[in-house]
Amino acid sequence: MAPDISTSTIEERREYIKKTFPCIADCDMCGLCKVFHGKDAETAYDDYITGKRSYMAVSADYR
């Protein structure tokens, strides 16, 4: 479960995103960059990491 923005730090949220969406440097096999419209996961989830929007709200942008 994603750390809540009200009770976690930026570092905890960034680490969660890194662990949840690891870059394997083989876009043909992974596809995460395609899901995030050419962005890496940290860029795509920047609003969550910085505490502006919840994890679910940001995730909804990519469904």
C-alpha positions in Angstrom: 0.0 0.0 0.0 1.3 3.5 -0.9 2.4 5.7 2.0 -0.2 8.3 2.8 0.9 11.9 1.9 -0.2 13.2 5.3 2.0 10.8 7.3 5.0 10.1 5.1 8.1 12.0 3.9 9.0 12.8 0.4 11.9 10.3 0.6 9.5 7.5 1.7 7.1 8.3 -1.2 10.0 8.4 -3.7 11.4 5.1 -2.5 7.9 3.5 -2.8 7.6 4.6 -6.4 11.1 3.4 -7.2 10.4 0.0 -5.7 6.9 -0.3 -7.3 8.0 0.8 -10.8 11.6 -0.2 -11.2 13.2 0.7 -14.5 14.8 -2.4 -16.0 16.3 -0.5 -18.9 14.6 -2.6 -21.5 11.6 -0.7 -22.7 10.5 -3.4 -25.2 10.0 -5.8 -22.3 8.8 -3.5 -19.5 6.5 -1.0 -21.1 6.4 1.4 -18.1 7.5 4.4 -20.1 4.7 3.7 -22.5 2.2 3.5 -19.7 3.5 6.8 -18.3 3.4 8.5 -21.7 7.2 8.6 -22.2 8.0 9.7 -18.6 9.8 7.7 -16.0 7.8 6.7 -12.9 9.3 9.4 -10.6 8.4 12.1 -13.1 4.9 10.7 -13.6 4.3 10.5 -9.8 5.9 13.8 -9.0 2.7 15.3 -7.6 2.4 12.3 -5.3 6.0 12.4 -4.2 5.9 16.1 -3.4 2.6 15.6 -1.5 0.3 17.6 -3.8 -2.0 14.7 -4.8 -2.7 11.2 -3.5 -1.2 8.1 -5.1 -4.6 7.0 -6.3 -5.3 10.4 -7.9 -2.1 10.4 -9.8 -2.6 6.7 -10.8 -6.0 7.6 -12.2 -4.2 9.8 -14.8 -2.6 6.7 -16.3 -5.5 4.3 -16.4 
